[in-house]
Amino acid sequence: MRSASNRRDSSDMVAYWIAALSAEDMAPLKDYAAQARIAVDKYGGRSLSRLGRFELLEGDFVGDKMAVIEFDTMEQAVACYNSPEYHKAKDLRDGKTDAVFFVVEGTG
Protein backbone atom coordinates (compact mmCIF):
# COMPACT_ATOMS: atom_id res chain seq x y z
CA MET A 1 0.00 0.00 0.00
CA ARG A 2 1.27 3.48 -0.82
CA SER A 3 1.79 5.94 1.96
CA ALA A 4 0.21 9.38 1.71
CA SER A 5 3.62 10.91 0.98
CA ASN A 6 4.02 8.69 -2.10
CA ARG A 7 0.66 9.53 -3.61
CA ARG A 8 0.54 11.85 -6.54
CA ASP A 9 -1.56 14.96 -6.28
CA SER A 10 -4.88 14.31 -8.03
CA SER A 11 -4.21 17.19 -10.43
CA ASP A 12 -1.22 15.16 -11.72
CA MET A 13 -3.27 12.07 -12.59
CA VAL A 14 -4.70 11.30 -16.00
CA ALA A 15 -8.41 10.73 -16.34
CA TYR A 16 -10.43 8.70 -18.81
CA TRP A 17 -13.75 9.37 -20.48
CA ILE A 18 -15.48 6.06 -20.80
CA ALA A 19 -18.54 5.98 -23.00
CA ALA A 20 -20.88 3.14 -23.79
CA LEU A 21 -23.27 3.72 -26.66
CA SER A 22 -26.03 1.77 -28.30
CA ALA A 23 -27.26 2.86 -31.71
CA GLU A 24 -29.34 1.08 -34.33
CA ASP A 25 -27.86 3.19 -37.14
CA MET A 26 -24.34 4.60 -36.87
CA ALA A 27 -24.61 6.80 -40.00
CA PRO A 28 -26.21 9.79 -38.19
CA LEU A 29 -23.43 9.67 -35.61
CA LYS A 30 -20.74 10.69 -38.09
CA ASP A 31 -21.57 14.36 -37.51
CA TYR A 32 -21.52 13.73 -33.75
CA ALA A 33 -18.09 12.11 -33.96
CA ALA A 34 -16.65 14.98 -36.01
CA GLN A 35 -17.98 17.62 -33.59
CA ALA A 36 -16.94 15.62 -30.52
CA ARG A 37 -13.40 15.39 -31.94
CA ILE A 38 -13.24 19.22 -32.01
CA ALA A 39 -14.02 19.33 -28.28
CA VAL A 40 -11.70 16.46 -27.37
CA ASP A 41 -8.81 18.00 -29.31
CA LYS A 42 -9.38 21.42 -27.71
CA TYR A 43 -9.11 19.89 -24.22
CA GLY A 44 -6.10 17.70 -25.03
CA GLY A 45 -7.92 14.36 -25.15
CA ARG A 46 -6.33 11.31 -26.75
CA SER A 47 -8.46 8.50 -28.13
CA LEU A 48 -7.32 5.15 -26.73
CA SER A 49 -10.17 3.08 -28.11
CA ARG A 50 -12.99 4.19 -30.33
CA LEU A 51 -15.68 1.61 -31.02
CA GLY A 52 -13.16 -1.15 -30.35
CA ARG A 53 -14.14 -4.65 -29.42
CA PHE A 54 -15.01 -5.31 -25.82
CA GLU A 55 -16.41 -8.20 -23.83
CA LEU A 56 -18.82 -7.82 -20.95
CA LEU A 57 -17.62 -10.10 -18.19
CA GLU A 58 -20.19 -9.39 -15.52
CA GLY A 59 -23.42 -7.49 -14.89
CA ASP A 60 -25.83 -5.59 -17.11
CA PHE A 61 -24.57 -3.09 -19.62
CA VAL A 62 -26.02 -0.36 -21.80
CA GLY A 63 -24.42 -0.29 -25.19
CA ASP A 64 -22.78 -2.25 -27.92
CA LYS A 65 -20.06 0.30 -28.66
CA MET A 66 -17.37 1.60 -26.31
CA ALA A 67 -14.96 4.52 -26.41
CA VAL A 68 -12.10 5.43 -24.07
CA ILE A 69 -10.43 8.85 -24.23
CA GLU A 70 -7.52 9.92 -22.03
CA PHE A 71 -7.09 13.44 -20.66
CA ASP A 72 -4.19 14.89 -18.67
CA THR A 73 -6.42 15.61 -15.65
CA MET A 74 -9.90 14.95 -14.30
CA GLU A 75 -10.57 18.69 -14.55
CA GLN A 76 -9.80 18.70 -18.30
CA ALA A 77 -12.02 15.67 -18.89
CA VAL A 78 -14.97 17.21 -17.05
CA ALA A 79 -14.41 20.61 -18.68
CA CYS A 80 -14.44 18.98 -22.10
CA TYR A 81 -17.75 17.24 -21.40
CA ASN A 82 -19.27 20.48 -20.11
CA SER A 83 -17.88 22.61 -22.96
CA PRO A 84 -20.04 24.33 -25.58
CA GLU A 85 -18.11 22.39 -28.25
CA TYR A 86 -19.03 19.03 -26.76
CA HIS A 87 -22.63 20.02 -26.06
CA LYS A 88 -22.97 20.88 -29.74
CA ALA A 89 -21.88 17.30 -30.46
CA LYS A 90 -24.14 15.87 -27.77
CA ASP A 91 -27.12 17.65 -29.33
CA LEU A 92 -26.38 15.74 -32.56
CA ARG A 93 -26.38 12.43 -30.66
CA ASP A 94 -29.38 12.98 -28.40
CA GLY A 95 -32.35 10.84 -29.38
CA LYS A 96 -30.21 8.65 -31.63
CA THR A 97 -28.43 6.60 -28.96
CA ASP A 98 -28.70 5.23 -25.50
CA ALA A 99 -25.53 6.18 -23.70
CA VAL A 100 -23.66 6.07 -20.43
CA PHE A 101 -20.69 8.44 -19.99
CA PHE A 102 -18.40 8.70 -17.00
CA VAL A 103 -14.92 9.87 -16.09
CA VAL A 104 -12.50 7.81 -14.04
CA GLU A 105 -9.22 9.07 -12.64
CA GLY A 106 -6.08 7.00 -13.18
CA THR A 107 -4.45 5.97 -9.92
CA GLY A 108 -1.17 4.38 -10.79
N, CA, C and O atoms as CSV, one atom per row, in Angstrom:
chain,resi,resn,atom,element,x,y,z
A,1,MET,N,N,0.841,-1.190,0.000
A,1,MET,CA,C,0.000,0.000,0.000
A,1,MET,C,C,0.878,1.243,0.000
A,1,MET,O,O,1.885,1.295,0.706
A,2,ARG,N,N,0.504,2.233,-0.781
A,2,ARG,CA,C,1.268,3.482,-0.823
A,2,ARG,C,C,0.991,4.312,0.408
A,2,ARG,O,O,-0.128,4.336,0.920
A,3,SER,N,N,2.011,4.987,0.874
A,3,SER,CA,C,1.785,5.944,1.958
A,3,SER,C,C,1.314,7.250,1.360
A,3,SER,O,O,1.482,7.492,0.165
A,4,ALA,N,N,0.727,8.087,2.186
A,4,ALA,CA,C,0.210,9.378,1.709
A,4,ALA,C,C,1.306,10.205,1.058
A,4,ALA,O,O,1.035,10.945,0.112
A,5,SER,N,N,2.533,10.097,1.538
A,5,SER,CA,C,3.619,10.908,0.981
A,5,SER,C,C,4.031,10.437,-0.412
A,5,SER,O,O,4.663,11.189,-1.154
A,6,ASN,N,N,3.681,9.200,-0.776
A,6,ASN,CA,C,4.024,8.690,-2.101
A,6,ASN,C,C,2.915,8.890,-3.113
A,6,ASN,O,O,3.119,8.636,-4.300
A,7,ARG,N,N,1.770,9.330,-2.687
A,7,ARG,CA,C,0.660,9.529,-3.609
A,7,ARG,C,C,0.862,10.789,-4.418
A,7,ARG,O,O,1.339,11.812,-3.927
A,8,ARG,N,N,0.481,10.678,-5.676
A,8,ARG,CA,C,0.542,11.854,-6.535
A,8,ARG,C,C,-0.645,12.736,-6.247
A,8,ARG,O,O,-1.723,12.249,-5.906
A,9,ASP,N,N,-0.455,14.017,-6.381
A,9,ASP,CA,C,-1.557,14.965,-6.278
A,9,ASP,C,C,-2.566,14.623,-7.365
A,9,ASP,O,O,-2.173,14.287,-8.482
A,10,SER,N,N,-3.865,14.703,-7.062
A,10,SER,CA,C,-4.883,14.306,-8.033
A,10,SER,C,C,-4.821,15.146,-9.302
A,10,SER,O,O,-5.241,14.681,-10.361
A,11,SER,N,N,-4.308,16.368,-9.223
A,11,SER,CA,C,-4.207,17.187,-10.430
A,11,SER,C,C,-3.110,16.683,-11.364
A,11,SER,O,O,-3.011,17.139,-12.503
A,12,ASP,N,N,-2.274,15.733,-10.888
A,12,ASP,CA,C,-1.219,15.158,-11.718
A,12,ASP,C,C,-1.638,13.846,-12.371
A,12,ASP,O,O,-0.860,13.261,-13.123
A,13,MET,N,N,-2.847,13.377,-12.098
A,13,MET,CA,C,-3.275,12.072,-12.593
A,13,MET,C,C,-4.127,12.209,-13.845
A,13,MET,O,O,-4.979,13.091,-13.947
A,14,VAL,N,N,-3.876,11.314,-14.796
A,14,VAL,CA,C,-4.701,11.298,-15.998
A,14,VAL,C,C,-6.113,10.865,-15.632
A,14,VAL,O,O,-6.348,10.285,-14.572
A,15,ALA,N,N,-7.031,11.153,-16.515
A,15,ALA,CA,C,-8.412,10.728,-16.337
A,15,ALA,C,C,-8.921,10.210,-17.680
A,15,ALA,O,O,-8.422,10.590,-18.740
A,16,TYR,N,N,-9.904,9.352,-17.614
A,16,TYR,CA,C,-10.428,8.697,-18.809
A,16,TYR,C,C,-11.924,8.923,-18.940
A,16,TYR,O,O,-12.690,8.681,-18.007
A,17,TRP,N,N,-12.330,9.397,-20.128
A,17,TRP,CA,C,-13.745,9.372,-20.485
A,17,TRP,C,C,-14.017,7.944,-20.884
A,17,TRP,O,O,-13.271,7.364,-21.673
A,18,ILE,N,N,-15.055,7.382,-20.359
A,18,ILE,CA,C,-15.484,6.064,-20.801
A,18,ILE,C,C,-16.939,6.213,-21.222
A,18,ILE,O,O,-17.787,6.666,-20.453
A,19,ALA,N,N,-17.199,5.826,-22.443
A,19,ALA,CA,C,-18.537,5.979,-22.998
A,19,ALA,C,C,-19.012,4.658,-23.564
A,19,ALA,O,O,-18.292,3.983,-24.299
A,20,ALA,N,N,-20.223,4.304,-23.214
A,20,ALA,CA,C,-20.882,3.142,-23.791
A,20,ALA,C,C,-22.093,3.652,-24.563
A,20,ALA,O,O,-22.912,4.398,-24.027
A,21,LEU,N,N,-22.196,3.253,-25.797
A,21,LEU,CA,C,-23.268,3.719,-26.664
A,21,LEU,C,C,-23.978,2.544,-27.308
A,21,LEU,O,O,-23.376,1.505,-27.580
A,22,SER,N,N,-25.251,2.726,-27.544
A,22,SER,CA,C,-26.027,1.765,-28.303
A,22,SER,C,C,-26.779,2.542,-29.366
A,22,SER,O,O,-27.522,3.473,-29.055
A,23,ALA,N,N,-26.587,2.164,-30.611
A,23,ALA,CA,C,-27.263,2.861,-31.706
A,23,ALA,C,C,-27.642,1.850,-32.776
A,23,ALA,O,O,-26.839,1.002,-33.163
A,24,GLU,N,N,-28.873,1.954,-33.245
A,24,GLU,CA,C,-29.337,1.082,-34.333
A,24,GLU,C,C,-28.596,1.422,-35.627
A,24,GLU,O,O,-28.166,0.533,-36.362
A,25,ASP,N,N,-28.456,2.720,-35.890
A,25,ASP,CA,C,-27.862,3.188,-37.135
A,25,ASP,C,C,-26.713,4.132,-36.799
A,25,ASP,O,O,-26.934,5.182,-36.195
A,26,MET,N,N,-25.509,3.778,-37.178
A,26,MET,CA,C,-24.339,4.602,-36.870
A,26,MET,C,C,-24.163,5.776,-37.838
A,26,MET,O,O,-23.432,6.716,-37.526
A,27,ALA,N,N,-24.811,5.744,-38.993
A,27,ALA,CA,C,-24.613,6.797,-39.998
A,27,ALA,C,C,-24.878,8.202,-39.445
A,27,ALA,O,O,-24.074,9.100,-39.696
A,28,PRO,N,N,-25.977,8.433,-38.702
A,28,PRO,CA,C,-26.206,9.789,-38.194
A,28,PRO,C,C,-25.164,10.240,-37.168
A,28,PRO,O,O,-25.057,11.430,-36.874
A,29,LEU,N,N,-24.407,9.304,-36.632
A,29,LEU,CA,C,-23.430,9.667,-35.611
A,29,LEU,C,C,-22.107,10.161,-36.185
A,29,LEU,O,O,-21.210,10.536,-35.430
A,30,LYS,N,N,-21.975,10.167,-37.484
A,30,LYS,CA,C,-20.743,10.690,-38.093
A,30,LYS,C,C,-20.564,12.172,-37.780
A,30,LYS,O,O,-19.455,12.616,-37.483
A,31,ASP,N,N,-21.646,12.932,-37.845
A,31,ASP,CA,C,-21.568,14.361,-37.514
A,31,ASP,C,C,-21.241,14.542,-36.035
A,31,ASP,O,O,-20.462,15.423,-35.669
A,32,TYR,N,N,-21.838,13.705,-35.187
A,32,TYR,CA,C,-21.518,13.733,-33.750
A,32,TYR,C,C,-20.033,13.495,-33.538
A,32,TYR,O,O,-19.379,14.247,-32.816
A,33,ALA,N,N,-19.503,12.465,-34.157
A,33,ALA,CA,C,-18.093,12.110,-33.965
A,33,ALA,C,C,-17.166,13.242,-34.408
A,33,ALA,O,O,-16.172,13.526,-33.739
A,34,ALA,N,N,-17.479,13.879,-35.514
A,34,ALA,CA,C,-16.651,14.981,-36.007
A,34,ALA,C,C,-16.687,16.167,-35.038
A,34,ALA,O,O,-15.650,16.767,-34.755
A,35,GLN,N,N,-17.869,16.503,-34.533
A,35,GLN,CA,C,-17.978,17.620,-33.586
A,35,GLN,C,C,-17.351,17.267,-32.245
A,35,GLN,O,O,-16.697,18.110,-31.630
A,36,ALA,N,N,-17.540,16.041,-31.784
A,36,ALA,CA,C,-16.936,15.623,-30.518
A,36,ALA,C,C,-15.414,15.697,-30.604
A,36,ALA,O,O,-14.760,16.070,-29.631
A,37,ARG,N,N,-14.851,15.350,-31.745
A,37,ARG,CA,C,-13.397,15.394,-31.941
A,37,ARG,C,C,-12.890,16.821,-31.755
A,37,ARG,O,O,-11.803,17.013,-31.209
A,38,ILE,N,N,-13.643,17.820,-32.192
A,38,ILE,CA,C,-13.243,19.217,-32.008
A,38,ILE,C,C,-13.101,19.523,-30.522
A,38,ILE,O,O,-12.120,20.138,-30.104
A,39,ALA,N,N,-14.074,19.096,-29.726
A,39,ALA,CA,C,-14.024,19.328,-28.276
A,39,ALA,C,C,-12.878,18.562,-27.632
A,39,ALA,O,O,-12.122,19.124,-26.839
A,40,VAL,N,N,-12.747,17.296,-27.966
A,40,VAL,CA,C,-11.697,16.457,-27.375
A,40,VAL,C,C,-10.319,17.030,-27.701
A,40,VAL,O,O,-9.463,17.114,-26.821
A,41,ASP,N,N,-10.101,17.416,-28.932
A,41,ASP,CA,C,-8.806,18.002,-29.312
A,41,ASP,C,C,-8.534,19.296,-28.547
A,41,ASP,O,O,-7.415,19.525,-28.088
A,42,LYS,N,N,-9.554,20.139,-28.410
A,42,LYS,CA,C,-9.377,21.420,-27.711
A,42,LYS,C,C,-8.934,21.206,-26.266
A,42,LYS,O,O,-8.154,21.996,-25.733
A,43,TYR,N,N,-9.425,20.146,-25.631
A,43,TYR,CA,C,-9.106,19.887,-24.224
A,43,TYR,C,C,-7.991,18.854,-24.045
A,43,TYR,O,O,-7.785,18.344,-22.944
A,44,GLY,N,N,-7.279,18.551,-25.122
A,44,GLY,CA,C,-6.097,17.699,-25.030
A,44,GLY,C,C,-6.379,16.216,-24.880
A,44,GLY,O,O,-5.516,15.467,-24.422
A,45,GLY,N,N,-7.582,15.777,-25.262
A,45,GLY,CA,C,-7.916,14.361,-25.155
A,45,GLY,C,C,-7.225,13.518,-26.207
A,45,GLY,O,O,-6.942,13.980,-27.312
A,46,ARG,N,N,-6.958,12.274,-25.843
A,46,ARG,CA,C,-6.331,11.311,-26.747
A,46,ARG,C,C,-7.186,10.049,-26.791
A,46,ARG,O,O,-7.447,9.427,-25.761
A,47,SER,N,N,-7.615,9.682,-27.979
A,47,SER,CA,C,-8.456,8.499,-28.131
A,47,SER,C,C,-7.618,7.240,-27.934
A,47,SER,O,O,-6.636,7.023,-28.644
A,48,LEU,N,N,-8.008,6.416,-26.968
A,48,LEU,CA,C,-7.322,5.151,-26.733
A,48,LEU,C,C,-8.057,3.999,-27.397
A,48,LEU,O,O,-7.436,3.037,-27.848
A,49,SER,N,N,-9.359,4.097,-27.454
A,49,SER,CA,C,-10.166,3.076,-28.108
A,49,SER,C,C,-11.468,3.724,-28.541
A,49,SER,O,O,-12.187,4.317,-27.737
A,50,ARG,N,N,-11.753,3.601,-29.810
A,50,ARG,CA,C,-12.993,4.186,-30.334
A,50,ARG,C,C,-13.750,3.098,-31.072
A,50,ARG,O,O,-13.359,2.672,-32.159
A,51,LEU,N,N,-14.840,2.656,-30.461
A,51,LEU,CA,C,-15.683,1.609,-31.018
A,51,LEU,C,C,-14.928,0.291,-31.177
A,51,LEU,O,O,-15.258,-0.531,-32.031
A,52,GLY,N,N,-13.903,0.106,-30.332
A,52,GLY,CA,C,-13.155,-1.146,-30.353
A,52,GLY,C,C,-13.954,-2.286,-29.746
A,52,GLY,O,O,-14.964,-2.073,-29.076
A,53,ARG,N,N,-13.490,-3.478,-29.992
A,53,ARG,CA,C,-14.144,-4.650,-29.417
A,53,ARG,C,C,-14.052,-4.626,-27.910
A,53,ARG,O,O,-13.068,-4.145,-27.347
A,54,PHE,N,N,-15.063,-5.140,-27.261
A,54,PHE,CA,C,-15.013,-5.314,-25.822
A,54,PHE,C,C,-15.857,-6.527,-25.468
A,54,PHE,O,O,-16.687,-6.968,-26.263
A,55,GLU,N,N,-15.648,-7.054,-24.299
A,55,GLU,CA,C,-16.410,-8.200,-23.834
A,55,GLU,C,C,-16.922,-7.920,-22.433
A,55,GLU,O,O,-16.139,-7.635,-21.527
A,56,LEU,N,N,-18.205,-7.997,-22.256
A,56,LEU,CA,C,-18.818,-7.824,-20.947
A,56,LEU,C,C,-18.579,-9.089,-20.145
A,56,LEU,O,O,-18.970,-10.180,-20.561
A,57,LEU,N,N,-17.945,-8.944,-19.009
A,57,LEU,CA,C,-17.615,-10.104,-18.190
A,57,LEU,C,C,-18.593,-10.318,-17.041
A,57,LEU,O,O,-18.725,-11.429,-16.528
A,58,GLU,N,N,-19.277,-9.248,-16.639
A,58,GLU,CA,C,-20.191,-9.389,-15.517
A,58,GLU,C,C,-21.192,-8.249,-15.504
A,58,GLU,O,O,-20.852,-7.126,-15.875
A,59,GLY,N,N,-22.416,-8.519,-15.084
A,59,GLY,CA,C,-23.422,-7.491,-14.889
A,59,GLY,C,C,-24.174,-7.111,-16.142
A,59,GLY,O,O,-23.976,-7.693,-17.208
A,60,ASP,N,N,-25.045,-6.119,-15.996
A,60,ASP,CA,C,-25.834,-5.590,-17.105
A,60,ASP,C,C,-25.117,-4.385,-17.684
A,60,ASP,O,O,-24.388,-3.691,-16.974
A,61,PHE,N,N,-25.319,-4.136,-18.956
A,61,PHE,CA,C,-24.573,-3.085,-19.621
A,61,PHE,C,C,-25.446,-2.417,-20.665
A,61,PHE,O,O,-26.198,-3.082,-21.377
A,62,VAL,N,N,-25.346,-1.116,-20.751
A,62,VAL,CA,C,-26.023,-0.362,-21.799
A,62,VAL,C,C,-25.005,-0.133,-22.900
A,62,VAL,O,O,-23.967,0.488,-22.669
A,63,GLY,N,N,-25.285,-0.615,-24.064
A,63,GLY,CA,C,-24.422,-0.290,-25.187
A,63,GLY,C,C,-23.839,-1.496,-25.889
A,63,GLY,O,O,-23.712,-2.583,-25.327
A,64,ASP,N,N,-23.491,-1.257,-27.139
A,64,ASP,CA,C,-22.782,-2.253,-27.921
A,64,ASP,C,C,-21.533,-1.649,-28.555
A,64,ASP,O,O,-20.844,-2.297,-29.342
A,65,LYS,N,N,-21.257,-0.400,-28.197
A,65,LYS,CA,C,-20.058,0.299,-28.659
A,65,LYS,C,C,-19.420,0.980,-27.461
A,65,LYS,O,O,-20.117,1.434,-26.553
A,66,MET,N,N,-18.104,1.050,-27.456
A,66,MET,CA,C,-17.375,1.598,-26.311
A,66,MET,C,C,-16.275,2.516,-26.830
A,66,MET,O,O,-15.650,2.248,-27.856
A,67,ALA,N,N,-16.056,3.601,-26.097
A,67,ALA,CA,C,-14.956,4.515,-26.410
A,67,ALA,C,C,-14.243,4.876,-25.116
A,67,ALA,O,O,-14.869,5.030,-24.067
A,68,VAL,N,N,-12.914,5.010,-25.208
A,68,VAL,CA,C,-12.099,5.427,-24.069
A,68,VAL,C,C,-11.191,6.550,-24.556
A,68,VAL,O,O,-10.455,6.390,-25.529
A,69,ILE,N,N,-11.252,7.695,-23.862
A,69,ILE,CA,C,-10.432,8.855,-24.227
A,69,ILE,C,C,-9.681,9.306,-22.989
A,69,ILE,O,O,-10.269,9.467,-21.920
A,70,GLU,N,N,-8.386,9.509,-23.137
A,70,GLU,CA,C,-7.520,9.918,-22.028
A,70,GLU,C,C,-7.316,11.432,-22.042
A,70,GLU,O,O,-7.101,12.038,-23.092
A,71,PHE,N,N,-7.389,12.024,-20.853
A,71,PHE,CA,C,-7.092,13.442,-20.660
A,71,PHE,C,C,-5.980,13.568,-19.625
A,71,PHE,O,O,-5.759,12.645,-18.840
A,72,ASP,N,N,-5.287,14.687,-19.614
A,72,ASP,CA,C,-4.192,14.889,-18.666
A,72,ASP,C,C,-4.678,14.963,-17.221
A,72,ASP,O,O,-3.964,14.559,-16.303
A,73,THR,N,N,-5.889,15.477,-17.018
A,73,THR,CA,C,-6.418,15.611,-15.654
A,73,THR,C,C,-7.930,15.376,-15.664
A,73,THR,O,O,-8.588,15.457,-16.702
A,74,MET,N,N,-8.451,15.085,-14.484
A,74,MET,CA,C,-9.896,14.953,-14.305
A,74,MET,C,C,-10.583,16.266,-14.668
A,74,MET,O,O,-11.645,16.265,-15.290
A,75,GLU,N,N,-9.979,17.376,-14.282
A,75,GLU,CA,C,-10.568,18.686,-14.554
A,75,GLU,C,C,-10.721,18.922,-16.062
A,75,GLU,O,O,-11.742,19.448,-16.504
A,76,GLN,N,N,-9.710,18.534,-16.852
A,76,GLN,CA,C,-9.801,18.696,-18.303
A,76,GLN,C,C,-10.903,17.812,-18.881
A,76,GLN,O,O,-11.647,18.240,-19.763
A,77,ALA,N,N,-11.005,16.589,-18.387
A,77,ALA,CA,C,-12.024,15.668,-18.892
A,77,ALA,C,C,-13.430,16.199,-18.624
A,77,ALA,O,O,-14.287,16.171,-19.507
A,78,VAL,N,N,-13.663,16.681,-17.412
A,78,VAL,CA,C,-14.973,17.213,-17.051
A,78,VAL,C,C,-15.253,18.511,-17.816
A,78,VAL,O,O,-16.370,18.735,-18.282
A,79,ALA,N,N,-14.239,19.356,-17.940
A,79,ALA,CA,C,-14.407,20.615,-18.682
A,79,ALA,C,C,-14.756,20.340,-20.142
A,79,ALA,O,O,-15.582,21.039,-20.728
A,80,CYS,N,N,-14.136,19.337,-20.717
A,80,CYS,CA,C,-14.442,18.978,-22.105
A,80,CYS,C,C,-15.900,18.572,-22.228
A,80,CYS,O,O,-16.604,19.046,-23.120
A,81,TYR,N,N,-16.364,17.692,-21.335
A,81,TYR,CA,C,-17.751,17.237,-21.399
A,81,TYR,C,C,-18.726,18.405,-21.239
A,81,TYR,O,O,-19.766,18.442,-21.896
A,82,ASN,N,N,-18.392,19.343,-20.379
A,82,ASN,CA,C,-19.274,20.478,-20.110
A,82,ASN,C,C,-19.102,21.632,-21.091
A,82,ASN,O,O,-19.804,22.638,-20.984
A,83,SER,N,N,-18.189,21.507,-22.037
A,83,SER,CA,C,-17.879,22.609,-22.955
A,83,SER,C,C,-18.985,22.825,-23.986
A,83,SER,O,O,-19.735,21.902,-24.305
A,84,PRO,N,N,-19.081,24.053,-24.503
A,84,PRO,CA,C,-20.038,24.327,-25.584
A,84,PRO,C,C,-19.759,23.467,-26.817
A,84,PRO,O,O,-20.684,23.052,-27.514
A,85,GLU,N,N,-18.477,23.203,-27.080
A,85,GLU,CA,C,-18.112,22.388,-28.249
A,85,GLU,C,C,-18.673,20.973,-28.114
A,85,GLU,O,O,-19.222,20.423,-29.069
A,86,TYR,N,N,-18.533,20.388,-26.923
A,86,TYR,CA,C,-19.030,19.026,-26.759
A,86,TYR,C,C,-20.558,19.008,-26.718
A,86,TYR,O,O,-21.176,18.081,-27.241
A,87,HIS,N,N,-21.172,20.015,-26.106
A,87,HIS,CA,C,-22.634,20.022,-26.056
A,87,HIS,C,C,-23.239,20.179,-27.446
A,87,HIS,O,O,-24.349,19.709,-27.695
A,88,LYS,N,N,-22.529,20.828,-28.341
A,88,LYS,CA,C,-22.973,20.881,-29.738
A,88,LYS,C,C,-22.965,19.466,-30.322
A,88,LYS,O,O,-23.883,19.091,-31.052
A,89,ALA,N,N,-21.944,18.691,-30.006
A,89,ALA,CA,C,-21.877,17.299,-30.455
A,89,ALA,C,C,-22.983,16.470,-29.808
A,89,ALA,O,O,-23.672,15.700,-30.477
A,90,LYS,N,N,-23.140,16.638,-28.512
A,90,LYS,CA,C,-24.143,15.870,-27.772
A,90,LYS,C,C,-25.543,16.116,-28.333
A,90,LYS,O,O,-26.352,15.191,-28.407
A,91,ASP,N,N,-25.828,17.345,-28.723
A,91,ASP,CA,C,-27.121,17.654,-29.327
A,91,ASP,C,C,-27.347,16.842,-30.605
A,91,ASP,O,O,-28.483,16.488,-30.921
A,92,LEU,N,N,-26.273,16.547,-31.338
A,92,LEU,CA,C,-26.377,15.743,-32.560
A,92,LEU,C,C,-26.637,14.270,-32.250
A,92,LEU,O,O,-27.194,13.550,-33.078
A,93,ARG,N,N,-26.239,13.827,-31.070
A,93,ARG,CA,C,-26.376,12.428,-30.657
A,93,ARG,C,C,-27.681,12.161,-29.921
A,93,ARG,O,O,-28.229,11.062,-30.002
A,94,ASP,N,N,-28.175,13.152,-29.211
A,94,ASP,CA,C,-29.381,12.975,-28.396
A,94,ASP,C,C,-30.546,12.452,-29.233
A,94,ASP,O,O,-30.818,12.947,-30.327
A,95,GLY,N,N,-31.225,11.444,-28.695
A,95,GLY,CA,C,-32.352,10.843,-29.384
A,95,GLY,C,C,-31.974,9.787,-30.398
A,95,GLY,O,O,-32.843,9.107,-30.943
A,96,LYS,N,N,-30.679,9.641,-30.657
A,96,LYS,CA,C,-30.211,8.653,-31.628
A,96,LYS,C,C,-29.479,7.493,-30.969
A,96,LYS,O,O,-29.207,6.478,-31.609
A,97,THR,N,N,-29.158,7.650,-29.682
A,97,THR,CA,C,-28.430,6.604,-28.965
A,97,THR,C,C,-28.927,6.513,-27.530
A,97,THR,O,O,-29.510,7.451,-26.987
A,98,ASP,N,N,-28.680,5.366,-26.944
A,98,ASP,CA,C,-28.700,5.229,-25.501
A,98,ASP,C,C,-27.242,5.290,-25.104
A,98,ASP,O,O,-26.396,4.692,-25.768
A,99,ALA,N,N,-26.933,6.002,-24.035
A,99,ALA,CA,C,-25.525,6.177,-23.696
A,99,ALA,C,C,-25.314,6.282,-22.199
A,99,ALA,O,O,-26.187,6.731,-21.455
A,100,VAL,N,N,-24.148,5.861,-21.781
A,100,VAL,CA,C,-23.661,6.069,-20.427
A,100,VAL,C,C,-22.252,6.632,-20.566
A,100,VAL,O,O,-21.402,6.027,-21.220
A,101,PHE,N,N,-21.998,7.797,-19.949
A,101,PHE,CA,C,-20.693,8.439,-19.986
A,101,PHE,C,C,-20.222,8.615,-18.554
A,101,PHE,O,O,-21.010,8.998,-17.690
A,102,PHE,N,N,-18.963,8.344,-18.290
A,102,PHE,CA,C,-18.398,8.695,-17.001
A,102,PHE,C,C,-16.913,8.954,-17.143
A,102,PHE,O,O,-16.300,8.611,-18.154
A,103,VAL,N,N,-16.346,9.563,-16.117
A,103,VAL,CA,C,-14.923,9.868,-16.088
A,103,VAL,C,C,-14.333,9.130,-14.909
A,103,VAL,O,O,-14.900,9.133,-13.817
A,104,VAL,N,N,-13.199,8.500,-15.126
A,104,VAL,CA,C,-12.501,7.811,-14.044
A,104,VAL,C,C,-11.072,8.317,-14.011
A,104,VAL,O,O,-10.435,8.483,-15.051
A,105,GLU,N,N,-10.579,8.560,-12.815
A,105,GLU,CA,C,-9.218,9.068,-12.637
A,105,GLU,C,C,-8.249,7.890,-12.561
A,105,GLU,O,O,-8.511,6.897,-11.882
A,106,GLY,N,N,-7.132,8.015,-13.266
A,106,GLY,CA,C,-6.079,7.005,-13.175
A,106,GLY,C,C,-5.429,7.090,-11.808
A,106,GLY,O,O,-5.315,8.175,-11.238
A,107,THR,N,N,-5.005,5.964,-11.282
A,107,THR,CA,C,-4.446,5.969,-9.922
A,107,THR,C,C,-3.030,5.431,-9.858
A,107,THR,O,O,-2.435,5.421,-8.780
A,108,GLY,N,N,-2.490,5.001,-10.931
A,108,GLY,CA,C,-1.175,4.381,-10.785
A,108,GLY,C,C,-0.210,4.664,-11.855
A,108,GLY,O,O,0.921,4.180,-11.809
